[in-house]
Amino acid sequence: MMMLISLAVATARAELSKGSQAVALFGGVGGSSDRYDFNGPEDKPVTGGGGAWGAQYVYYLKASPAIALGADLSKSSNGSLRTDELIANSDATARLKSTICMILARLSFPRGTWRPYIFAGVGIHDSSLLLSAKPHPGTTWVNGGTDSLVLIDDHKTSAALGYGVGLDLFFSERVFLGIEARETLLAGLRADTTANADALGLSLRHRHSVHQGNILFRLGWKFGA
């Protein structure tokens, strides 16, 4: 299959020069490598996996090396992680959601059909982090309650710092498909426990900043020079 794709686009040229521009729409999956650790039974991710989408624009300042500046907007809804192994004798639900807007710098291979690139960006995010739990049927919290309780609830709008790598495949002078992996630090968003968790004697072994991770598939259009 890879050979067939390469043959089909063998004549494609996607030379980048000063003044070249590109727009791309992307979609894929989001999640996080960060984990909750309440000292047993097991540590678990701060969110489940789920959908992500967004758009990007770049303008090339140089052709060799191909350096571009641009803007990137992404939204990661992720998904709810449900587990009975994070907090003893309870069912927990964890989720991270983020919207990120960044100004980015990108370094691309300037010619050919297959176009690897790297990028870094800085901007702003609006994100929320939620963890709730409810005792198993027939059990109670240490204080005797049986209600579902919010144990972590943080919502921040603050700085974002992202980076990533990708590969674009140009089918013609203008149209390309790509795949990208990225991670973004969501500054200010932290896994701090609520008063409910403190009252139950639940404490995290580590408190840390939270990162949004994504695997994205891109469809783009090159124009300009």
C-alpha positions in Angstrom: 0.0 0.0 0.0 2.8 2.4 0.8 4.4 1.7 -2.5 1.2 2.4 -4.4 0.7 5.7 -2.6 4.3 6.7 -3.3 3.9 5.9 -7.0 0.6 7.8 -7.2 2.2 10.9 -6.0 5.6 10.5 -7.4 5.2 13.5 -9.7 3.8 15.8 -6.9 5.9 18.8 -6.0 5.3 20.9 -3.0 8.2 23.3 -2.9 7.9 25.9 -0.1 9.2 29.4 -0.6 9.0 32.7 1.3 5.3 33.7 1.2 3.9 30.2 1.0 0.8 29.7 3.1 -1.2 26.7 4.3 -4.4 26.0 6.1 -5.3 22.6 7.6 -8.3 21.1 9.4 -7.6 18.3 11.7 -9.3 15.7 13.9 -8.3 12.8 16.0 -8.1 11.6 19.6 -7.1 13.3 22.8 -6.0 12.1 26.2 -3.3 12.7 28.9 -0.2 10.9 30.1 -0.7 12.4 33.6 -2.1 10.1 36.3 -3.9 10.2 39.7 -2.3 8.4 42.6 -4.3 8.1 45.8 -1.9 5.6 47.3 -3.8 2.6 46.0 -5.3 0.4 44.8 -3.8 1.7 41.5 -2.9 4.9 39.8 -5.0 5.9 36.8 -5.0 8.5 34.0 -6.7 11.9 34.7 -9.0 11.3 31.7 -10.3 8.8 29.2 -9.6 9.1 25.5 -11.9 10.9 23.2 -12.4 13.2 20.3 -10.3 16.3 19.3 -10.5 18.7 16.4 -9.3 22.1 15.2 -7.7 24.2 12.5 -4.3 25.7 11.7 -2.8 28.4 9.5 0.9 29.0 8.8 2.9 31.5 6.8 6.4 30.6 5.6 9.1 33.2 6.3 11.9 31.3 4.7 12.3 28.5 2.2 15.5 26.8 3.3 15.2 26.0 6.0 11.4 26.2 5.7 10.4 28.2 8.8 6.8 29.3 9.3 4.8 31.2 11.9 1.1 30.5 12.4 -1.9 30.2 14.6 -3.5 27.0 15.9 -6.9 26.4 17.5 -7.8 23.0 19.0 -10.5 21.5 21.2 -10.1 18.2 23.0 -13.3 16.8 24.6 -11.5 13.6 25.5 -13.7 11.2 27.3 -14.7 10.0 30.8 -12.5 7.3 32.4 -14.6 5.1 34.7 -12.7 2.8 37.1 -13.1 1.0 40.4 -9.4 0.7 40.9 -8.4 4.3 41.7 -10.1 4.7 45.1 -10.8 1.7 47.3 -14.4 0.4 47.4 -15.7 3.1 45.0 -16.4 3.8 41.4 -14.6 6.9 40.1 -15.1 9.0 36.9 -12.3 11.3 35.6 -12.3 13.7 32.7 -10.2 16.5 31.3 -11.5 18.9 28.7 -9.4 21.7 27.0 -9.6 24.4 24.4 -6.2 25.7 23.3 -5.2 28.6 21.1 -1.5 29.0 20.2 0.9 31.0 18.1 3.4 28.5 16.8 6.7 28.3 15.0 7.2 25.4 12.6 10.3 23.9 10.9 9.4 21.7 7.8 11.3 19.7 5.3 11.0 22.1 2.3 10.4 19.8 -0.7 9.3 16.4 -1.8 6.2 14.3 -1.4 6.8 13.2 2.3 7.2 16.3 4.5 8.3 15.8 8.2 8.1 18.8 10.5 8.4 19.9 14.1 6.8 22.8 15.9 6.4 24.6 19.2 3.9 27.1 20.3 2.7 29.3 23.1 -0.7 30.6 23.8 -3.7 30.3 26.1 -6.0 27.5 27.2 -9.4 27.1 28.9 -9.5 23.7 30.6 -11.4 21.8 33.2 -10.4 18.8 35.3 -13.0 16.8 37.2 -12.9 13.6 39.3 -15.9 12.2 41.2 -16.5 8.9 43.0 -19.3 7.0 44.6 -19.0 4.0 47.1 -19.8 0.6 45.8 -23.3 -0.7 46.6 -23.4 -1.9 50.2 -20.4 0.2 51.3 -20.0 3.7 52.6 -17.4 6.4 52.8 -15.4 6.5 56.0 -17.7 9.2 57.3 -20.8 7.0 56.7 -22.0 8.8 53.5 -23.0 7.1 50.3 -23.4 10.1 47.9 -21.4 10.7 44.8 -18.7 13.2 45.7 -16.6 15.6 43.6 -13.0 15.0 44.7 -11.2 17.2 42.2 -12.8 20.1 40.4 -10.4 22.7 38.7 -11.2 25.1 35.8 -8.4 27.4 34.6 -7.8 29.9 31.8 -4.0 30.3 31.6 -0.9 30.0 29.5 -0.4 27.0 27.2 3.0 25.6 25.9 2.9 23.0 23.2 5.2 21.0 20.9 4.8 18.3 18.4 6.0 16.3 15.4 4.2 15.4 12.2 4.4 14.1 8.6 2.5 15.6 5.6 2.0 13.7 2.4 1.4 16.0 -0.6 -0.8 14.5 -3.3 -0.4 17.5 -5.5 1.1 21.0 -5.5 -1.7 22.1 -3.2 -3.4 19.3 -1.4 -1.9 17.3 1.5 -2.8 14.8 4.2 -0.9 14.4 7.4 -0.6 12.8 10.8 0.7 14.6 13.9 1.5 13.9 17.6 1.4 16.8 20.0 1.5 17.6 23.7 0.5 20.8 25.5 1.2 21.9 29.0 -1.9 23.4 30.5 -0.4 25.9 33.0 -2.2 26.6 36.2 -4.4 23.5 35.9 -3.6 21.2 38.8 -5.0 18.1 40.4 -5.8 19.7 43.8 -8.3 17.8 46.0 -11.6 19.4 47.2 -12.8 19.7 50.8 -14.8 16.5 50.1 -11.6 14.5 49.5 -9.8 16.1 52.4 -12.8 15.1 54.7 -12.5 11.5 53.6 -8.7 11.5 54.2 -8.0 11.1 50.5 -4.7 12.7 49.4 -2.7 12.6 46.2 0.8 11.3 46.4 1.9 13.8 43.7 0.4 17.1 42.7 1.5 18.2 39.2 0.6 20.2 36.2 -1.6 18.6 33.6 -0.8 18.0 29.9 -3.1 17.5 27.0 -2.0 15.0 24.4 -3.3 14.4 20.9 -2.9 12.2 17.8 -4.3 14.1 14.9 -5.1 13.5 11.2 -4.8 16.6 8.9 -6.3 17.7 5.6 -4.7 20.8 4.2 -4.3 23.2 1.3 -1.2 25.1 0.3 -1.5 28.4 -1.5 0.4 31.7 -2.1 4.0 31.6 -3.4 
